[in-house]
């Protein structure tokens, strides 16, 4: 989902957690846990998962959605 779509879900209290995980390629992805279960990734408008070069850049995106706390997943 795009940043705008995720902001709407957050405003509706449908997102309960922000998570930063290492990408399969390199860098980090941002995902959000939905209140009904499952993870929703941050994507661009074409639906491709967004990848960030460092944890700080990825974390900033979670803050943009509205979260004030982000969980960083271990690489292992």
C-alpha positions in Angstrom: 0.0 0.0 0.0 1.1 3.5 -0.6 2.1 5.9 2.1 -1.2 7.8 1.7 -3.3 4.6 1.9 -1.4 3.5 5.0 -2.0 6.9 6.6 -5.7 6.4 6.2 -5.6 2.9 7.7 -3.6 4.3 10.6 -6.1 7.1 11.1 -8.9 4.5 11.2 -6.9 2.5 13.8 -6.5 -0.5 11.5 -2.7 -0.7 11.9 -1.3 -1.8 15.2 2.5 -2.0 14.6 5.2 -0.8 12.3 8.0 -3.1 11.5 11.4 -2.7 9.7 12.9 -5.8 8.2 15.9 -6.6 6.1 15.1 -6.9 2.5 15.9 -10.1 0.5 18.0 -8.0 -1.8 19.8 -5.3 0.2 18.4 -2.6 2.5 15.2 -2.5 4.5 11.5 -2.7 4.0 8.7 -1.3 6.0 5.7 -3.4 6.9 2.6 -2.7 9.1 0.7 -5.2 11.1 -3.1 -5.0 10.4 -5.4 -5.3 13.4 -7.1 -8.3 11.7 -3.7 -10.0 11.3 -1.2 -10.1 8.5 1.4 -7.6 7.3 0.9 -4.8 4.9 4.0 -3.6 3.1 4.8 -0.1 2.1 4.7 0.0 -1.8 4.9 2.6 -4.5 1.9 3.4 -6.7 2.6 0.5 -9.0 2.6 -2.0 -6.0 6.3 -2.6 -5.8 7.7 -2.9 -2.3 9.8 0.1 -1.3 13.3 -0.7 -0.1 15.4 1.8 1.9 19.2 1.8 2.2 19.3 2.2 5.9 17.2 1.6 9.0 16.8 5.4 9.7 15.3 6.0 6.2 12.9 3.1 6.6 12.0 4.2 10.2 11.2 7.7 8.9 8.6 6.3 6.6 6.8 4.5 9.5 6.9 7.9 11.4 5.2 9.5 8.3 2.4 7.0 8.6 1.8 8.1 12.2 3.6 5.6 14.4 5.9 7.0 17.1 7.5 3.6 17.8 8.9 1.1 15.3 10.1 -2.5 15.8 13.3 -3.4 14.1 13.5 -7.1 13.2 16.8 -8.9 13.5 18.5 -10.1 10.4 18.7 -13.7 11.8 
